[in-house]
Amino acid sequence: MLAIVCPGQGSQTPGFLAPWLELPEFRSRLESLSQVAGIDLVAHGTTSDADTIKDTAVAQPLIVGAGLAATSVLFPDGAAAGGADVTAGHSVGEITAAAFAGVLSDDEAMTFVRERGKGMAEASAVTPTGMSAVLGGDPAEVAEALERHGLTPANANGAGQTVAAGTLEQLAALAAAPPAKARVIPLKVAGAFHTEHMAPAVDSLRTLSADFEVSDPGVTLLSNADGAAVSGGADALTRLVNQVSNPVRWDQCMQTMLDLGVTALIELPPAGTLVGLAKRAMPGVATLAVKTPDDLEAARTLIREHSSREQEA
């Protein structure tokens, strides 16, 4: 059984799309998505510097656009026809997964992420906030430390990783006195995502998406809220809206994949983070981070060998 996963904010690096743009079909798709996003995704994926692509209003459309363009190359006939069994995305990557599963059109996904990025950037500007990964440590002691400093466990990523979110002062206090045997690493994001600090963005997204014409997913789509498979298109859209101010339970998404019998996992670009988590939390599952077009043939091999749809065919 094959899972396709889509990374979240912080996975982007300067120039990561340069090799992809040598593929005419990828460039064409990214240019089309740029029109909807209202920003030049080609430039941001090639020549923009780290500070520019850290901007939430740039990073989020860039990450979703990269994933959607990559799926158009790897799965030209769509997720179900291409052999995917399960899909999930981390944070903003859940928008990529929803479009990949057919819940949203690519244009709706880009419209949604465009406004999500703007709304979250505006919410972040109200109070200086951020996020830090807490690696290792006793889970109970980590939870106690976050509570003591007034921080929210915004991402439960599994494999011994929790992401704390809150004000910069709260994060600095945590870094100065980390839990025993834990490391605190600041993340390249510009706000306390998936916390109450993002509440203003939720209302605007709910209004924006009210007229979206969603479809039920064509493959199993897992939710960040609890790792469960969504019940239909309307459920998926509601969860996407609420996700902005609610914690991401990627640990539960990985557990559901294991429970479903996933045997291989492919991460779309900008790839690497989710494969790293899967290697620690999903032993025995074959993994592949599709970082450049050089990885496409290996991805196609995994699809042929692990997709239950391919095997049934």
C-alpha positions in Angstrom: 0.0 0.0 0.0 1.4 3.4 -1.1 1.2 6.7 0.8 1.9 10.1 -0.8 2.8 12.8 1.8 3.2 16.5 1.4 5.5 18.6 3.6 4.7 21.8 5.5 6.2 25.2 6.0 9.8 25.3 6.9 10.7 22.6 4.3 11.5 25.2 1.6 15.1 26.1 0.8 16.5 28.7 -1.6 16.7 27.4 -5.2 15.0 24.0 -4.5 12.9 24.2 -7.7 15.7 25.0 -10.0 16.2 21.4 -11.3 12.4 20.9 -11.6 12.0 23.9 -13.9 14.1 22.0 -16.6 11.0 19.9 -17.1 8.6 21.8 -19.5 5.5 20.3 -18.0 6.5 21.3 -14.4 7.4 24.8 -15.5 4.1 25.3 -17.3 2.1 24.1 -14.4 4.0 26.3 -11.9 3.6 29.3 -14.1 -0.2 28.6 -14.3 -0.4 28.3 -10.5 1.6 31.5 -10.1 -1.2 33.3 -11.9 -3.7 32.1 -9.3 -1.4 32.7 -6.4 -0.6 36.3 -7.5 3.1 35.8 -7.0 6.0 34.5 -9.1 6.5 31.0 -7.9 9.2 30.4 -10.5 11.3 33.2 -9.1 10.7 32.3 -5.5 11.6 28.7 -6.2 14.9 29.6 -7.9 16.4 33.0 -7.1 14.6 34.3 -4.0 16.7 34.2 -0.8 16.0 32.5 2.4 14.4 35.6 4.1 12.1 36.1 1.2 10.7 32.6 1.1 10.4 32.5 4.9 7.6 35.1 4.5 4.4 33.2 5.2 2.5 34.8 2.3 5.3 33.5 0.0 6.2 30.2 1.6 2.8 28.6 1.8 1.8 29.1 -1.9 5.4 28.1 -2.9 5.2 24.8 -1.0 1.7 23.9 -2.3 2.5 25.0 -5.8 5.7 22.9 -5.8 3.7 19.8 -4.7 0.9 20.3 -7.2 3.4 20.8 -10.0 5.3 17.7 -9.0 2.1 15.6 -8.9 1.3 16.7 -12.4 4.6 15.1 -13.5 4.5 12.0 -11.3 0.7 11.3 -11.6 -0.3 12.9 -14.9 -3.6 11.0 -14.8 -4.5 11.8 -11.2 -4.0 10.2 -7.8 -6.3 7.2 -8.1 -5.3 6.4 -11.7 -1.6 6.9 -10.7 -1.8 4.3 -8.0 -1.9 6.3 -4.7 -3.7 4.5 -1.9 -3.4 7.1 0.9 -2.4 10.7 1.1 -1.8 13.2 3.9 0.0 16.6 4.3 1.6 18.3 7.2 0.1 21.6 8.0 -0.1 23.6 4.8 0.8 20.4 3.0 -2.7 19.2 3.8 -4.0 21.6 1.1 -1.7 19.9 -1.4 -3.0 16.5 -0.3 -6.6 17.6 -0.5 -6.1 18.8 -4.1 -4.1 15.6 -4.9 -7.0 13.5 -3.6 -9.5 15.5 -5.7 -11.3 17.3 -2.9 -10.2 20.7 -4.3 -9.3 21.7 -7.8 -5.7 23.0 -8.1 -7.0 26.5 -8.6 -9.1 26.3 -5.5 -6.2 25.0 -3.6 -4.0 27.9 -4.7 -6.7 30.4 -3.9 -7.2 28.9 -0.5 -3.4 28.8 0.3 -3.0 32.3 -1.1 -5.5 33.7 1.4 -4.3 31.3 4.2 -0.7 32.6 3.8 -1.9 36.3 3.8 -4.2 35.7 6.8 -1.6 33.9 8.9 1.0 36.5 8.0 -1.3 39.3 9.2 -2.2 37.4 12.3 1.5 36.9 13.0 2.2 40.6 12.7 -0.1 41.4 15.7 2.3 39.8 18.2 5.9 38.6 17.5 5.5 34.8 17.6 7.3 31.7 16.4 7.8 28.0 16.7 10.6 25.8 17.9 11.1 22.0 17.6 11.8 20.2 20.8 13.8 17.0 20.0 14.0 14.2 22.6 13.3 14.4 26.3 10.7 12.6 28.3 7.2 13.4 26.7 5.7 14.2 30.1 8.6 16.5 31.0 8.4 18.2 27.6 4.6 18.8 28.0 5.2 20.2 31.5 7.9 22.5 30.3 5.7 23.9 27.4 2.8 24.4 29.8 5.1 26.2 32.3 6.2 28.6 29.7 2.7 29.2 28.3 3.5 27.5 25.0 1.3 25.4 22.8 2.3 21.9 21.5 1.3 23.0 17.9 2.8 20.0 16.1 3.0 16.5 17.6 5.3 15.0 15.0 6.1 11.7 16.5 9.6 10.2 16.6 10.4 12.2 19.7 9.6 15.6 18.1 7.2 18.2 19.4 6.9 21.7 18.0 6.2 24.4 20.5 4.5 27.7 19.5 4.0 31.0 21.2 5.6 34.4 21.7 9.3 34.9 21.0 9.8 35.6 24.7 8.2 32.3 25.7 10.3 30.4 23.1 13.5 32.1 24.4 12.7 31.1 27.9 12.2 27.5 26.8 15.5 27.5 24.9 17.2 28.9 28.0 15.9 26.1 30.2 15.0 23.1 27.9 13.6 19.8 29.3 16.2 17.3 30.3 17.9 15.5 27.4 16.0 17.6 24.9 17.2 20.1 22.2 15.3 23.2 21.3 15.7 24.3 17.6 14.0 27.5 16.3 12.1 26.9 13.0 12.1 29.0 9.9 8.5 30.2 10.3 7.2 33.6 11.0 4.4 32.9 13.5 2.8 30.7 16.1 0.9 28.6 13.6 -1.8 26.2 14.8 -2.5 28.1 17.9 -5.1 30.7 19.1 -2.8 33.4 17.6 -4.1 32.4 14.2 -7.8 32.7 15.0 -8.3 35.8 12.8 -7.2 33.8 9.7 -9.8 31.1 10.4 -12.8 33.4 10.0 -11.6 34.7 6.6 -10.9 31.2 5.3 -14.3 30.1 6.3 -15.9 32.9 4.4 -13.6 32.4 1.4 -14.3 28.7 1.1 -18.1 28.8 1.5 -18.6 28.8 -2.2 -16.0 26.1 -3.1 -17.4 23.1 -5.0 -15.6 20.3 -3.2 -15.6 16.6 -4.1 -15.2 13.5 -2.0 -11.6 12.2 -2.0 -10.7 9.7 -4.7 -8.1 8.1 -2.4 -8.0 7.9 1.4 -7.2 11.3 2.8 -6.0 11.6 6.4 -6.6 14.6 8.6 -4.1 16.5 10.7 -6.7 16.9 13.4 -6.6 13.3 14.5 -5.1 11.2 11.8 -8.5 9.9 10.7 -9.6 9.4 7.2 -12.0 12.3 6.2 -15.6 11.3 5.6 -16.1 13.4 2.5 -15.3 16.6 0.7 -17.3 18.9 3.0 -15.6 17.3 6.1 -12.2 17.8 4.5 -12.8 21.5 3.8 -14.0 22.1 7.3 -10.9 20.5 8.7 -8.7 22.5 6.4 -10.2 25.7 7.7 -10.1 24.7 11.4 -6.6 23.3 11.1 -5.1 26.9 10.9 -5.6 27.4 14.7 -5.6 23.8 15.8 -2.6 21.5 16.6 -1.2 19.2 13.9 -1.2 15.5 14.9 1.3 14.1 12.4 2.1 11.3 14.9 -1.5 10.1 14.5 -1.4 10.4 10.7 1.7 8.1 10.7 0.0 5.6 13.0 -3.1 5.5 10.8 -0.8 4.7 7.8 0.7 1.9 9.7 -2.7 0.6 10.8 -3.9 0.7 7.2 -0.9 -1.4 6.1 1.1 1.2 4.2 4.3 -0.4 3.0 5.9 2.6 1.1 5.8 6.3 1.5 6.8 9.0 -1.1 7.2 12.6 0.0 6.6 15.3 -2.6 8.9 18.4 -2.9 10.2 20.2 -1.0 10.9 16.7 0.4 12.9 15.4 3.2 11.3 16.3 6.5 8.4 13.8 6.6 10.6 11.0 5.3 13.0 11.7 8.2 10.1 11.3 10.7 8.8 8.2 8.9 12.2 6.5 9.1 12.1 6.8 12.9 8.4 6.2 13.5 7.4 3.8 10.7 10.0 1.0 10.7 9.9 -1.4 7.8 8.1 1.1 5.5 10.1 2.0 2.4 10.5 5.7 2.0 11.6 8.1 -0.7 12.0 11.9 -0.6 11.4 13.2 -4.2 13.8 16.1 -4.1 14.8 16.5 -7.8 13.6 15.0 -11.1 16.4 12.4 -10.7 14.2 10.8 -8.0 11.2 10.3 -10.3 12.3 6.9 -11.7 12.8 5.5 -8.1 9.4 6.9 -7.2 7.7 5.2 -10.2 9.4 1.9 -9.1 7.9 2.3 -5.6 4.5 3.0 -7.1 4.6 -0.2 -9.2 5.9 -2.3 -6.4 3.7 -1.0 -3.5 0.4 0.5 -4.9 -2.5 -1.8 -4.2 -4.2 -0.3 -7.2 -1.3 -1.2 -9.4 -1.2 -4.8 -8.1 -5.0 -5.2 -8.6 -4.6 -4.0 -12.2 
